[in-house]
């Protein structure tokens, strides 16, 4: 079974139905075989009753009774083994379903983290553009401040205003720079979570592959035992 086919409930239902039918056919074949053996032994017993002496008949009867007991014991053992293998198959199917659900949950979490990372990257790009514009504006203000400083002392008031604007802009730039660093740290942490989620997904895939291999092995053992 592949992971894709195992995710299809119709395929899994057909597989389980085929296994049950196969087991039923094997049990029916075994019972028919042993019933035929017993019937043949009974016929031999009846024939020996007609032709042999009482002592010979007693010995043959004992041998036939022992053979019947052996056949009954073999039939019971085969039925018990088939039941054990069916229970093991059911347990492995439940484990595969449980791991598949965990795999889907991890995949969904990974998608959510990926979307969040893309969103944060977009926001980070917008922040970078804003910082670039502020740097350009800051440079223009620095040049204007230098020109105004060289003009005249009569423009001292204007220079103070521009200096104040410059300080305000510088504070805004520093604030955005800090926010930018925080966004970068958050983005790095989210990327680490994504890596952990991808690692968990890989582990879940390997575990599902192992469980499917065990299920195939049990089915193979079941077929060999039933043939035996």
N, C-alpha and C positions, 0 to 999 in steps of 0.2 A: 504494500500500500504506500502511496505517496501522501504527502501532507495535504495536497490539493484534493485528492479523491477522498481522503479520510475526513475532510471538512464537509463533504456532501452527505447529509443524513440519508438520502435515498440510497446511495451506494453502500453505506454502512448497514442499512436495514436489509438490503439484498444479500450482503455478505453473511450477516447473522442468520438470515433465513436459509441460505445455502448450507451453512454449517449445521444448522438444526436438521435439515433434510438429510444431509450426508450421515449424521450420527444416527438418525432414525433408520435409514436404510441399512447401515452396518449392524445395528442392533437386531433388526429384523432378519438380516442374513445369518447372523450368529445363532439366533433362536431357531431359524429354519434348519440350519446345519445340525444343531444339537438335537432338535426334535427328530430329524431324520435318523441321526445316530441311535437315539433311544428306541425309535420305532424299529430300526433294523435289528437292534439287540433283542428287543422283545420278540421279533419274528424268529430270530435264532433260538431264543429261549423256548418258544412254543414248539419249534421243530425238534429241538433236543429233547423236550418232554415226550414227544411222540416216539422218538427212535432210540434214546439212550436208557441206560439203567438208572435206578434211583440215586446211586452214589455219584455217578457221573453227572446226573442232572443237578444234584446238590452243589457239586463243585462248579459246574458251569453257571449255575444261578448265582453263586457267590461272586464269581468273576464278573458276571454281568452287572450285579449290584454295585460292586466296587467301581466298575467303569462308569456306571450311571452317576455315582456320587462324584467321581472325578470330573465328569462333564458338567454337572450342576455347579461344582465349585469353580470350574474354569469360566462358566457363563456368568456367575455372580462376580467373580474377580474382574472380568472384562467390563461388566456393567458399572461396577464401582469405579474403575479406571476412567471410563468414558465420562461419568458424572464429575469426577475430580478435574478432568481436563476442561469440561464445560464451565465449571466454576472458575477455573484459572483464566479461561478466555474472557469470561464476564468481568473478572477483576481487572484484567489488562485493558479491556475496552473502557472501563470507568476511569482508569488512570490516564489513558490517552485523551479522553474527553476533558478531564481536569486540567492536564497540561496544555491542551489546546485553548481552553478558556483563559488560562494564565498568559499564554502567548498572545492572544488577541488583546488582552488588557494591556500588556506591555507595549504592543504595537500602537494601540490608541494613545497611550501615554507618550510614546516617542513622537507621534504625529503632533500632539498638542505642544510638546516642548519645541519641536521644529518650527511650528507656526509662531510660537512665542519668540523664538530666536530671530526669525525673519522680521517680526514686528519690531523687536528691539534694534535690529540692524538698521531698519528703515528710520526709526527714531534717532538712532545714533548718527546716521548720515545727515538727517535734518539738523541735528545739533552741530555737526561739523561745518555744515554750510553757514549756519548762523554765526558760529565762531569766526569763520573766514570773513564774513561780511563785517563783523565787529572789528576784526583786526584791520581790515581795509579802512573802515571809518576812523579807527583809532590813529592809523597812520596819517590820514588826512587832517585830523584834528591836531596831531603833533606838528605837522608842517604849518598849519594855520597859526598855531600857537607861537612857533618860532618866528613867523613873519610878523605877527602882531607885536611880539616882544621887541623886534628891531625897529618898528616904526617910530614910536614916540612915547614919552612918559604920559602924554595927554590921553593915551589910550589905555591907561592902567586899569580903569574900571572894566573895560571890555576884556582885557587880559584876565582879570580875576574871574569874570563870568565864564570865559572859555576854559580857565583852569578848573573851575568848579565842574563844568560840563565834562572836562577831561577826567577828573577824579570819579565822577559818577559813572562815566562810561567804563573806566578802569575797574571800578567795583563790580559793575555788571559783567564785565569780561571775566573777572576772577570767579564770580559766582557761577557763571556758566561753565567755566573750566572745571570747578569742583563737581558740578552736576554731571559734566561729561565723564569725569573719572569714575563717579558712582555708577553711571550707566555701563561703562566698560567693565567694572568689577562684576555687576549683575549679569552682564552678557557672558563673561567667562564662567561664572558659577552655573549658569543655565546650560552652557555648552558641556561642562563637566557632567551635569545630570543627564544630558543626552547621550554622552559616551557611556555612562553607567547603564542607561536604559538599553542601548544597543548591545552592550555586553550581556545583559540579562536575557535579551532576545536570542542571542547566539547560544547561550546556555540552554534556554528552553527548546530551541530547535534541536540541539544535540540530544537532549533528554527525550524528546518526542521520537527522534530517530531510533534511540535505544529501545524505547518501549515498543515501537512498531516492529523492530527486529526480534524482540522477545515474543511478541504476538505471533509472528511468522514461525518462529522456532516451536512454539507450543502447538500451533496448528500442524506443523510438520510431524512433531512427535505424536500428536493425536492420530494423524493419518497412518503413520507407521504402526502404532499400537493396534489400531482398528484392523489394519490389514493382517497383522500377526494373529 
